[in-house]
């Protein structure tokens, strides 16, 4: 359990560092075809469906590689 918590913490730190020092690496998030964005007069709705599918596939692939 401790290793999992430490791995999650390291992952959060890496993502935070990328967002702080190199935000252009993640500027594709939310701009893929299939991501739904609706802006009305007083409301904004954003559903990054395709982006989350891509992230899910990458994380699943990495977990399968590192578990073996």
N, C-alpha and C positions, 0 to 999 in steps of 0.2 A: 504494500500500500504506500509505503514511504517513497519508493522509487517512482511510482506513478505520479504522486503529487509533485515530486521534484522535476520530473519530465514535463509535466504540464506547466510548471512555473518557468522552466527554461524556455519552453515554447512561447509563453506569453511575453517573456523578456525579448526574445528574438523578434517576434512580430512588432512589439513596441519600438525596438531599435530601428527596424525597417521603416515603420511609419514615421519615425522622427527624422532619421538621417537620409532615407531614400524613398520618399513617398511616390515617386514616379514608377516604382516597381509594382505597385498595386493599383495604378490608375485604371486598369482594365475592369476592376470589380464594379459591377453594376452597369456596365456599358455593353454587355454581350447581347446578342439577339436572344430574345426570350425573357429578358428582365423587364418587368412591368413597372412603368412609372406613370402615374396619373397626377396631374396638378390641376386642381380646380381653383376657384377664387379664394377660398379660405382653407382648403385642405390639400395635403400632399400625401400620396400613397406610393410606397416603393416596395416592390417584391422582387428581390434578386434571385429568381428561381434558377436560371441557367448558371449563374455564378456559384450558387450553393451546390449545385450538382457537380460542377467542375471541382470545387474544393473537396467535396465528399469523395469523389473518385481518386483524387490525389492522396488524400489522407488514408483511404483504404489501401491503396497501392503501397504507400510507405509502411503502414502497419504490417501488411503481409510480408514485405521484404524483410523488415527488422525482426519479426517473430520467428523466422526460420533460421 
